[in-house]
Amino acid sequence: MAEMKEFWTAEEVSTYLRIPLSTIYKLAQDKVLPGFKVGKHWRFRREKILDWIKQREIQSQTAAN
């Protein structure tokens, strides 16, 4: 069984969300997307990104009603 990686790189988040890498960096720097820097490299905890997506979905559904 393949082990799920606990931390994602900015590139992996970009691929997962299908949005440009530059947008990932902007959202992370603006503290919209949960992440942190290790030296000059961004890292994102997989579970935090999945929770962030769920929160965005709930906000979107609430705003539509």
mmCIF file of the N, C-alpha and C atoms, coordinates in Angstrom:
data_MODEL
# 
_entry.id   MODEL 
# 
loop_
_atom_site.group_PDB 
_atom_site.id 
_atom_site.type_symbol 
_atom_site.label_atom_id 
_atom_site.label_alt_id 
_atom_site.label_comp_id 
_atom_site.label_asym_id 
_atom_site.label_entity_id 
_atom_site.label_seq_id 
_atom_site.pdbx_PDB_ins_code 
_atom_site.Cartn_x 
_atom_site.Cartn_y 
_atom_site.Cartn_z 
_atom_site.occupancy 
_atom_site.B_iso_or_equiv 
_atom_site.pdbx_formal_charge 
_atom_site.auth_seq_id 
_atom_site.auth_comp_id 
_atom_site.auth_asym_id 
_atom_site.auth_atom_id 
_atom_site.pdbx_PDB_model_num 
ATOM 1   N N  . MET A 1 1  ? 0.848   -1.183 0.000   1.00 0.00 ? 1  MET A N  1 
ATOM 2   C CA . MET A 1 1  ? 0.000   0.000  0.000   1.00 0.00 ? 1  MET A CA 1 
ATOM 3   C C  . MET A 1 1  ? 0.889   1.241  0.000   1.00 0.00 ? 1  MET A C  1 
ATOM 4   N N  . ALA A 1 2  ? 0.561   2.195  -0.844  1.00 0.00 ? 2  ALA A N  1 
ATOM 5   C CA . ALA A 1 2  ? 1.355   3.423  -0.926  1.00 0.00 ? 2  ALA A CA 1 
ATOM 6   C C  . ALA A 1 2  ? 1.094   4.304  0.287   1.00 0.00 ? 2  ALA A C  1 
ATOM 7   N N  . GLU A 1 3  ? 2.153   4.848  0.843   1.00 0.00 ? 3  GLU A N  1 
ATOM 8   C CA . GLU A 1 3  ? 2.043   5.723  2.004   1.00 0.00 ? 3  GLU A CA 1 
ATOM 9   C C  . GLU A 1 3  ? 1.713   7.132  1.538   1.00 0.00 ? 3  GLU A C  1 
ATOM 10  N N  . MET A 1 4  ? 0.714   7.755  2.178   1.00 0.00 ? 4  MET A N  1 
ATOM 11  C CA . MET A 1 4  ? 0.353   9.140  1.848   1.00 0.00 ? 4  MET A CA 1 
ATOM 12  C C  . MET A 1 4  ? 1.378   10.068 2.481   1.00 0.00 ? 4  MET A C  1 
ATOM 13  N N  . LYS A 1 5  ? 1.836   11.026 1.704   1.00 0.00 ? 5  LYS A N  1 
ATOM 14  C CA . LYS A 1 5  ? 2.801   11.978 2.229   1.00 0.00 ? 5  LYS A CA 1 
ATOM 15  C C  . LYS A 1 5  ? 2.084   12.967 3.134   1.00 0.00 ? 5  LYS A C  1 
ATOM 16  N N  . GLU A 1 6  ? 2.661   13.212 4.312   1.00 0.00 ? 6  GLU A N  1 
ATOM 17  C CA . GLU A 1 6  ? 2.058   14.135 5.266   1.00 0.00 ? 6  GLU A CA 1 
ATOM 18  C C  . GLU A 1 6  ? 2.223   15.583 4.814   1.00 0.00 ? 6  GLU A C  1 
ATOM 19  N N  . PHE A 1 7  ? 3.349   15.899 4.174   1.00 0.00 ? 7  PHE A N  1 
ATOM 20  C CA . PHE A 1 7  ? 3.620   17.258 3.732   1.00 0.00 ? 7  PHE A CA 1 
ATOM 21  C C  . PHE A 1 7  ? 3.705   17.307 2.221   1.00 0.00 ? 7  PHE A C  1 
ATOM 22  N N  . TRP A 1 8  ? 3.150   18.382 1.661   1.00 0.00 ? 8  TRP A N  1 
ATOM 23  C CA . TRP A 1 8  ? 3.201   18.603 0.223   1.00 0.00 ? 8  TRP A CA 1 
ATOM 24  C C  . TRP A 1 8  ? 4.060   19.819 -0.070  1.00 0.00 ? 8  TRP A C  1 
ATOM 25  N N  . THR A 1 9  ? 4.681   19.824 -1.220  1.00 0.00 ? 9  THR A N  1 
ATOM 26  C CA . THR A 1 9  ? 5.389   21.001 -1.709  1.00 0.00 ? 9  THR A CA 1 
ATOM 27  C C  . THR A 1 9  ? 4.371   21.922 -2.377  1.00 0.00 ? 9  THR A C  1 
ATOM 28  N N  . ALA A 1 10 ? 4.794   23.138 -2.677  1.00 0.00 ? 10 ALA A N  1 
ATOM 29  C CA . ALA A 1 10 ? 3.927   24.078 -3.392  1.00 0.00 ? 10 ALA A CA 1 
ATOM 30  C C  . ALA A 1 10 ? 3.528   23.497 -4.751  1.00 0.00 ? 10 ALA A C  1 
ATOM 31  N N  . GLU A 1 11 ? 4.450   22.822 -5.391  1.00 0.00 ? 11 GLU A N  1 
ATOM 32  C CA . GLU A 1 11 ? 4.168   22.222 -6.684  1.00 0.00 ? 11 GLU A CA 1 
ATOM 33  C C  . GLU A 1 11 ? 3.099   21.140 -6.578  1.00 0.00 ? 11 GLU A C  1 
ATOM 34  N N  . GLU A 1 12 ? 3.171   20.338 -5.525  1.00 0.00 ? 12 GLU A N  1 
ATOM 35  C CA . GLU A 1 12 ? 2.168   19.292 -5.331  1.00 0.00 ? 12 GLU A CA 1 
ATOM 36  C C  . GLU A 1 12 ? 0.790   19.869 -5.037  1.00 0.00 ? 12 GLU A C  1 
ATOM 37  N N  . VAL A 1 13 ? 0.745   20.935 -4.245  1.00 0.00 ? 13 VAL A N  1 
ATOM 38  C CA . VAL A 1 13 ? -0.535  21.602 -3.957  1.00 0.00 ? 13 VAL A CA 1 
ATOM 39  C C  . VAL A 1 13 ? -1.094  22.194 -5.248  1.00 0.00 ? 13 VAL A C  1 
ATOM 40  N N  . SER A 1 14 ? -0.237  22.811 -6.029  1.00 0.00 ? 14 SER A N  1 
ATOM 41  C CA . SER A 1 14 ? -0.641  23.385 -7.308  1.00 0.00 ? 14 SER A CA 1 
ATOM 42  C C  . SER A 1 14 ? -1.251  22.322 -8.219  1.00 0.00 ? 14 SER A C  1 
ATOM 43  N N  . THR A 1 15 ? -0.612  21.188 -8.301  1.00 0.00 ? 15 THR A N  1 
ATOM 44  C CA . THR A 1 15 ? -1.115  20.087 -9.124  1.00 0.00 ? 15 THR A CA 1 
ATOM 45  C C  . THR A 1 15 ? -2.434  19.561 -8.580  1.00 0.00 ? 15 THR A C  1 
ATOM 46  N N  . TYR A 1 16 ? -2.511  19.374 -7.274  1.00 0.00 ? 16 TYR A N  1 
ATOM 47  C CA . TYR A 1 16 ? -3.715  18.834 -6.646  1.00 0.00 ? 16 TYR A CA 1 
ATOM 48  C C  . TYR A 1 16 ? -4.916  19.757 -6.864  1.00 0.00 ? 16 TYR A C  1 
ATOM 49  N N  . LEU A 1 17 ? -4.701  21.061 -6.666  1.00 0.00 ? 17 LEU A N  1 
ATOM 50  C CA . LEU A 1 17 ? -5.792  22.027 -6.797  1.00 0.00 ? 17 LEU A CA 1 
ATOM 51  C C  . LEU A 1 17 ? -6.012  22.494 -8.236  1.00 0.00 ? 17 LEU A C  1 
ATOM 52  N N  . ARG A 1 18 ? -5.050  22.154 -9.109  1.00 0.00 ? 18 ARG A N  1 
ATOM 53  C CA . ARG A 1 18 ? -5.104  22.546 -10.513 1.00 0.00 ? 18 ARG A CA 1 
ATOM 54  C C  . ARG A 1 18 ? -5.181  24.068 -10.671 1.00 0.00 ? 18 ARG A C  1 
ATOM 55  N N  . ILE A 1 19 ? -4.332  24.737 -9.924  1.00 0.00 ? 19 ILE A N  1 
ATOM 56  C CA . ILE A 1 19 ? -4.199  26.188 -10.054 1.00 0.00 ? 19 ILE A CA 1 
ATOM 57  C C  . ILE A 1 19 ? -2.712  26.525 -10.190 1.00 0.00 ? 19 ILE A C  1 
ATOM 58  N N  . PRO A 1 20 ? -2.397  27.680 -10.784 1.00 0.00 ? 20 PRO A N  1 
ATOM 59  C CA . PRO A 1 20 ? -0.989  28.012 -11.021 1.00 0.00 ? 20 PRO A CA 1 
ATOM 60  C C  . PRO A 1 20 ? -0.157  28.074 -9.740  1.00 0.00 ? 20 PRO A C  1 
ATOM 61  N N  . LEU A 1 21 ? 1.095   27.708 -9.880  1.00 0.00 ? 21 LEU A N  1 
ATOM 62  C CA . LEU A 1 21 ? 2.036   27.750 -8.766  1.00 0.00 ? 21 LEU A CA 1 
ATOM 63  C C  . LEU A 1 21 ? 2.134   29.156 -8.186  1.00 0.00 ? 21 LEU A C  1 
ATOM 64  N N  . SER A 1 22 ? 2.100   30.166 -9.043  1.00 0.00 ? 22 SER A N  1 
ATOM 65  C CA . SER A 1 22 ? 2.176   31.550 -8.559  1.00 0.00 ? 22 SER A CA 1 
ATOM 66  C C  . SER A 1 22 ? 1.004   31.879 -7.630  1.00 0.00 ? 22 SER A C  1 
ATOM 67  N N  . THR A 1 23 ? -0.160  31.306 -7.896  1.00 0.00 ? 23 THR A N  1 
ATOM 68  C CA . THR A 1 23 ? -1.328  31.524 -7.038  1.00 0.00 ? 23 THR A CA 1 
ATOM 69  C C  . THR A 1 23 ? -1.136  30.855 -5.687  1.00 0.00 ? 23 THR A C  1 
ATOM 70  N N  . ILE A 1 24 ? -0.536  29.672 -5.684  1.00 0.00 ? 24 ILE A N  1 
ATOM 71  C CA . ILE A 1 24 ? -0.249  28.971 -4.423  1.00 0.00 ? 24 ILE A CA 1 
ATOM 72  C C  . ILE A 1 24 ? 0.670   29.828 -3.556  1.00 0.00 ? 24 ILE A C  1 
ATOM 73  N N  . TYR A 1 25 ? 1.738   30.362 -4.161  1.00 0.00 ? 25 TYR A N  1 
ATOM 74  C CA . TYR A 1 25 ? 2.663   31.210 -3.402  1.00 0.00 ? 25 TYR A CA 1 
ATOM 75  C C  . TYR A 1 25 ? 1.956   32.453 -2.865  1.00 0.00 ? 25 TYR A C  1 
ATOM 76  N N  . LYS A 1 26 ? 1.133   33.086 -3.679  1.00 0.00 ? 26 LYS A N  1 
ATOM 77  C CA . LYS A 1 26 ? 0.412   34.301 -3.261  1.00 0.00 ? 26 LYS A CA 1 
ATOM 78  C C  . LYS A 1 26 ? -0.538  33.989 -2.110  1.00 0.00 ? 26 LYS A C  1 
ATOM 79  N N  . LEU A 1 27 ? -1.316  32.917 -2.227  1.00 0.00 ? 27 LEU A N  1 
ATOM 80  C CA . LEU A 1 27 ? -2.254  32.551 -1.161  1.00 0.00 ? 27 LEU A CA 1 
ATOM 81  C C  . LEU A 1 27 ? -1.524  32.188 0.130   1.00 0.00 ? 27 LEU A C  1 
ATOM 82  N N  . ALA A 1 28 ? -0.394  31.515 0.012   1.00 0.00 ? 28 ALA A N  1 
ATOM 83  C CA . ALA A 1 28 ? 0.391   31.138 1.192   1.00 0.00 ? 28 ALA A CA 1 
ATOM 84  C C  . ALA A 1 28 ? 0.990   32.378 1.859   1.00 0.00 ? 28 ALA A C  1 
ATOM 85  N N  . GLN A 1 29 ? 1.555   33.274 1.058   1.00 0.00 ? 29 GLN A N  1 
ATOM 86  C CA . GLN A 1 29 ? 2.154   34.498 1.607   1.00 0.00 ? 29 GLN A CA 1 
ATOM 87  C C  . GLN A 1 29 ? 1.101   35.373 2.284   1.00 0.00 ? 29 GLN A C  1 
ATOM 88  N N  . ASP A 1 30 ? -0.111  35.393 1.731   1.00 0.00 ? 30 ASP A N  1 
ATOM 89  C CA . ASP A 1 30 ? -1.204  36.184 2.304   1.00 0.00 ? 30 ASP A CA 1 
ATOM 90  C C  . ASP A 1 30 ? -1.907  35.472 3.452   1.00 0.00 ? 30 ASP A C  1 
ATOM 91  N N  . LYS A 1 31 ? -1.416  34.285 3.810   1.00 0.00 ? 31 LYS A N  1 
ATOM 92  C CA . LYS A 1 31 ? -1.958  33.468 4.894   1.00 0.00 ? 31 LYS A CA 1 
ATOM 93  C C  . LYS A 1 31 ? -3.410  33.060 4.653   1.00 0.00 ? 31 LYS A C  1 
ATOM 94  N N  . VAL A 1 32 ? -3.763  32.917 3.387   1.00 0.00 ? 32 VAL A N  1 
ATOM 95  C CA . VAL A 1 32 ? -5.079  32.403 3.010   1.00 0.00 ? 32 VAL A CA 1 
ATOM 96  C C  . VAL A 1 32 ? -5.013  30.881 2.954   1.00 0.00 ? 32 VAL A C  1 
ATOM 97  N N  . LEU A 1 33 ? -3.942  30.373 2.417   1.00 0.00 ? 33 LEU A N  1 
ATOM 98  C CA . LEU A 1 33 ? -3.697  28.938 2.307   1.00 0.00 ? 33 LEU A CA 1 
ATOM 99  C C  . LEU A 1 33 ? -2.763  28.529 3.444   1.00 0.00 ? 33 LEU A C  1 
ATOM 100 N N  . PRO A 1 34 ? -3.139  27.517 4.238   1.00 0.00 ? 34 PRO A N  1 
ATOM 101 C CA . PRO A 1 34 ? -2.297  27.143 5.383   1.00 0.00 ? 34 PRO A CA 1 
ATOM 102 C C  . PRO A 1 34 ? -0.999  26.459 4.965   1.00 0.00 ? 34 PRO A C  1 
ATOM 103 N N  . GLY A 1 35 ? 0.098   27.113 5.245   1.00 0.00 ? 35 GLY A N  1 
ATOM 104 C CA . GLY A 1 35 ? 1.408   26.566 4.924   1.00 0.00 ? 35 GLY A CA 1 
ATOM 105 C C  . GLY A 1 35 ? 2.477   27.267 5.737   1.00 0.00 ? 35 GLY A C  1 
ATOM 106 N N  . PHE A 1 36 ? 3.702   26.814 5.591   1.00 0.00 ? 36 PHE A N  1 
ATOM 107 C CA . PHE A 1 36 ? 4.821   27.416 6.305   1.00 0.00 ? 36 PHE A CA 1 
ATOM 108 C C  . PHE A 1 36 ? 6.083   27.242 5.478   1.00 0.00 ? 36 PHE A C  1 
ATOM 109 N N  . LYS A 1 37 ? 7.057   28.066 5.776   1.00 0.00 ? 37 LYS A N  1 
ATOM 110 C CA . LYS A 1 37 ? 8.322   28.011 5.050   1.00 0.00 ? 37 LYS A CA 1 
ATOM 111 C C  . LYS A 1 37 ? 9.367   27.250 5.852   1.00 0.00 ? 37 LYS A C  1 
ATOM 112 N N  . VAL A 1 38 ? 10.131  26.457 5.127   1.00 0.00 ? 38 VAL A N  1 
ATOM 113 C CA . VAL A 1 38 ? 11.321  25.802 5.664   1.00 0.00 ? 38 VAL A CA 1 
ATOM 114 C C  . VAL A 1 38 ? 12.452  26.365 4.826   1.00 0.00 ? 38 VAL A C  1 
ATOM 115 N N  . GLY A 1 39 ? 13.189  27.304 5.420   1.00 0.00 ? 39 GLY A N  1 
ATOM 116 C CA . GLY A 1 39 ? 14.173  28.037 4.630   1.00 0.00 ? 39 GLY A CA 1 
ATOM 117 C C  . GLY A 1 39 ? 13.421  28.884 3.621   1.00 0.00 ? 39 GLY A C  1 
ATOM 118 N N  . LYS A 1 40 ? 13.672  28.669 2.342   1.00 0.00 ? 40 LYS A N  1 
ATOM 119 C CA . LYS A 1 40 ? 12.933  29.417 1.331   1.00 0.00 ? 40 LYS A CA 1 
ATOM 120 C C  . LYS A 1 40 ? 11.902  28.558 0.607   1.00 0.00 ? 40 LYS A C  1 
ATOM 121 N N  . HIS A 1 41 ? 11.641  27.361 1.140   1.00 0.00 ? 41 HIS A N  1 
ATOM 122 C CA . HIS A 1 41 ? 10.701  26.430 0.518   1.00 0.00 ? 41 HIS A CA 1 
ATOM 123 C C  . HIS A 1 41 ? 9.404   26.347 1.318   1.00 0.00 ? 41 HIS A C  1 
ATOM 124 N N  . TRP A 1 42 ? 8.281   26.421 0.615   1.00 0.00 ? 42 TRP A N  1 
ATOM 125 C CA . TRP A 1 42 ? 6.978   26.285 1.252   1.00 0.00 ? 42 TRP A CA 1 
ATOM 126 C C  . TRP A 1 42 ? 6.637   24.814 1.437   1.00 0.00 ? 42 TRP A C  1 
ATOM 127 N N  . ARG A 1 43 ? 6.017   24.514 2.580   1.00 0.00 ? 43 ARG A N  1 
ATOM 128 C CA . ARG A 1 43 ? 5.503   23.170 2.866   1.00 0.00 ? 43 ARG A CA 1 
ATOM 129 C C  . ARG A 1 43 ? 4.069   23.313 3.369   1.00 0.00 ? 43 ARG A C  1 
ATOM 130 N N  . PHE A 1 44 ? 3.260   22.317 3.013   1.00 0.00 ? 44 PHE A N  1 
ATOM 131 C CA . PHE A 1 44 ? 1.842   22.344 3.341   1.00 0.00 ? 44 PHE A CA 1 
ATOM 132 C C  . PHE A 1 44 ? 1.455   20.986 3.916   1.00 0.00 ? 44 PHE A C  1 
ATOM 133 N N  . ARG A 1 45 ? 0.850   21.003 5.083   1.00 0.00 ? 45 ARG A N  1 
ATOM 134 C CA . ARG A 1 45 ? 0.395   19.752 5.699   1.00 0.00 ? 45 ARG A CA 1 
ATOM 135 C C  . ARG A 1 45 ? -0.841  19.275 4.936   1.00 0.00 ? 45 ARG A C  1 
ATOM 136 N N  . ARG A 1 46 ? -0.788  18.066 4.454   1.00 0.00 ? 46 ARG A N  1 
ATOM 137 C CA . ARG A 1 46 ? -1.850  17.501 3.626   1.00 0.00 ? 46 ARG A CA 1 
ATOM 138 C C  . ARG A 1 46 ? -3.230  17.672 4.264   1.00 0.00 ? 46 ARG A C  1 
ATOM 139 N N  . GLU A 1 47 ? -3.363  17.308 5.531   1.00 0.00 ? 47 GLU A N  1 
ATOM 140 C CA . GLU A 1 47 ? -4.659  17.389 6.212   1.00 0.00 ? 47 GLU A CA 1 
ATOM 141 C C  . GLU A 1 47 ? -5.168  18.828 6.300   1.00 0.00 ? 47 GLU A C  1 
ATOM 142 N N  . LYS A 1 48 ? -4.267  19.780 6.498   1.00 0.00 ? 48 LYS A N  1 
ATOM 143 C CA . LYS A 1 48 ? -4.667  21.192 6.569   1.00 0.00 ? 48 LYS A CA 1 
ATOM 144 C C  . LYS A 1 48 ? -5.217  21.669 5.228   1.00 0.00 ? 48 LYS A C  1 
ATOM 145 N N  . ILE A 1 49 ? -4.600  21.224 4.138   1.00 0.00 ? 49 ILE A N  1 
ATOM 146 C CA . ILE A 1 49 ? -5.083  21.608 2.809   1.00 0.00 ? 49 ILE A CA 1 
ATOM 147 C C  . ILE A 1 49 ? -6.456  21.002 2.563   1.00 0.00 ? 49 ILE A C  1 
ATOM 148 N N  . LEU A 1 50 ? -6.644  19.738 2.910   1.00 0.00 ? 50 LEU A N  1 
ATOM 149 C CA . LEU A 1 50 ? -7.941  19.095 2.722   1.00 0.00 ? 50 LEU A CA 1 
ATOM 150 C C  . LEU A 1 50 ? -9.020  19.764 3.582   1.00 0.00 ? 50 LEU A C  1 
ATOM 151 N N  . ASP A 1 51 ? -8.673  20.151 4.818   1.00 0.00 ? 51 ASP A N  1 
ATOM 152 C CA . ASP A 1 51 ? -9.618  20.882 5.675   1.00 0.00 ? 51 ASP A CA 1 
ATOM 153 C C  . ASP A 1 51 ? -9.945  22.248 5.080   1.00 0.00 ? 51 ASP A C  1 
ATOM 154 N N  . TRP A 1 52 ? -8.943  22.922 4.529   1.00 0.00 ? 52 TRP A N  1 
ATOM 155 C CA . TRP A 1 52 ? -9.138  24.231 3.904   1.00 0.00 ? 52 TRP A CA 1 
ATOM 156 C C  . TRP A 1 52 ? -10.117 24.117 2.736   1.00 0.00 ? 52 TRP A C  1 
ATOM 157 N N  . ILE A 1 53 ? -9.983  23.063 1.958   1.00 0.00 ? 53 ILE A N  1 
ATOM 158 C CA . ILE A 1 53 ? -10.895 22.834 0.831   1.00 0.00 ? 53 ILE A CA 1 
ATOM 159 C C  . ILE A 1 53 ? -12.323 22.642 1.348   1.00 0.00 ? 53 ILE A C  1 
ATOM 160 N N  . LYS A 1 54 ? -12.487 21.829 2.384   1.00 0.00 ? 54 LYS A N  1 
ATOM 161 C CA . LYS A 1 54 ? -13.823 21.590 2.950   1.00 0.00 ? 54 LYS A CA 1 
ATOM 162 C C  . LYS A 1 54 ? -14.447 22.894 3.448   1.00 0.00 ? 54 LYS A C  1 
ATOM 163 N N  . GLN A 1 55 ? -13.655 23.728 4.110   1.00 0.00 ? 55 GLN A N  1 
ATOM 164 C CA . GLN A 1 55 ? -14.161 25.015 4.600   1.00 0.00 ? 55 GLN A CA 1 
ATOM 165 C C  . GLN A 1 55 ? -14.598 25.895 3.438   1.00 0.00 ? 55 GLN A C  1 
ATOM 166 N N  . ARG A 1 56 ? -13.829 25.917 2.373   1.00 0.00 ? 56 ARG A N  1 
ATOM 167 C CA . ARG A 1 56 ? -14.181 26.709 1.183   1.00 0.00 ? 56 ARG A CA 1 
ATOM 168 C C  . ARG A 1 56 ? -15.481 26.205 0.561   1.00 0.00 ? 56 ARG A C  1 
ATOM 169 N N  . GLU A 1 57 ? -15.663 24.894 0.534   1.00 0.00 ? 57 GLU A N  1 
ATOM 170 C CA . GLU A 1 57 ? -16.894 24.331 -0.010  1.00 0.00 ? 57 GLU A CA 1 
ATOM 171 C C  . GLU A 1 57 ? -18.098 24.752 0.824   1.00 0.00 ? 57 GLU A C  1 
ATOM 172 N N  . ILE A 1 58 ? -17.962 24.701 2.145   1.00 0.00 ? 58 ILE A N  1 
ATOM 173 C CA . ILE A 1 58 ? -19.052 25.090 3.048   1.00 0.00 ? 58 ILE A CA 1 
ATOM 174 C C  . ILE A 1 58 ? -19.366 26.576 2.860   1.00 0.00 ? 58 ILE A C  1 
ATOM 175 N N  . GLN A 1 59 ? -18.337 27.417 2.803   1.00 0.00 ? 59 GLN A N  1 
ATOM 176 C CA . GLN A 1 59 ? -18.541 28.858 2.595   1.00 0.00 ? 59 GLN A CA 1 
ATOM 177 C C  . GLN A 1 59 ? -19.244 29.121 1.278   1.00 0.00 ? 59 GLN A C  1 
ATOM 178 N N  . SER A 1 60 ? -18.873 28.397 0.255   1.00 0.00 ? 60 SER A N  1 
ATOM 179 C CA . SER A 1 60 ? -19.464 28.575 -1.062  1.00 0.00 ? 60 SER A CA 1 
ATOM 180 C C  . SER A 1 60 ? -20.943 28.185 -1.051  1.00 0.00 ? 60 SER A C  1 
ATOM 181 N N  . GLN A 1 61 ? -21.264 27.080 -0.382  1.00 0.00 ? 61 GLN A N  1 
ATOM 182 C CA . GLN A 1 61 ? -22.646 26.628 -0.302  1.00 0.00 ? 61 GLN A CA 1 
ATOM 183 C C  . GLN A 1 61 ? -23.491 27.587 0.525   1.00 0.00 ? 61 GLN A C  1 
ATOM 184 N N  . THR A 1 62 ? -22.924 28.105 1.604   1.00 0.00 ? 62 THR A N  1 
ATOM 185 C CA . THR A 1 62 ? -23.627 29.037 2.474   1.00 0.00 ? 62 THR A CA 1 
ATOM 186 C C  . THR A 1 62 ? -23.908 30.351 1.725   1.00 0.00 ? 62 THR A C  1 
ATOM 187 N N  . ALA A 1 63 ? -22.936 30.815 0.974   1.00 0.00 ? 63 ALA A N  1 
ATOM 188 C CA . ALA A 1 63 ? -23.090 32.067 0.226   1.00 0.00 ? 63 ALA A CA 1 
ATOM 189 C C  . ALA A 1 63 ? -24.133 31.927 -0.890  1.00 0.00 ? 63 ALA A C  1 
ATOM 190 N N  . ALA A 1 64 ? -24.282 30.705 -1.419  1.00 0.00 ? 64 ALA A N  1 
ATOM 191 C CA . ALA A 1 64 ? -25.224 30.479 -2.523  1.00 0.00 ? 64 ALA A CA 1 
ATOM 192 C C  . ALA A 1 64 ? -26.665 30.438 -2.011  1.00 0.00 ? 64 ALA A C  1 
ATOM 193 N N  . ASN A 1 65 ? -26.847 30.197 -0.731  1.00 0.00 ? 65 ASN A N  1 
ATOM 194 C CA . ASN A 1 65 ? -28.210 30.107 -0.164  1.00 0.00 ? 65 ASN A CA 1 
ATOM 195 C C  . ASN A 1 65 ? -28.725 31.416 0.325   1.00 0.00 ? 65 ASN A C  1 
# 
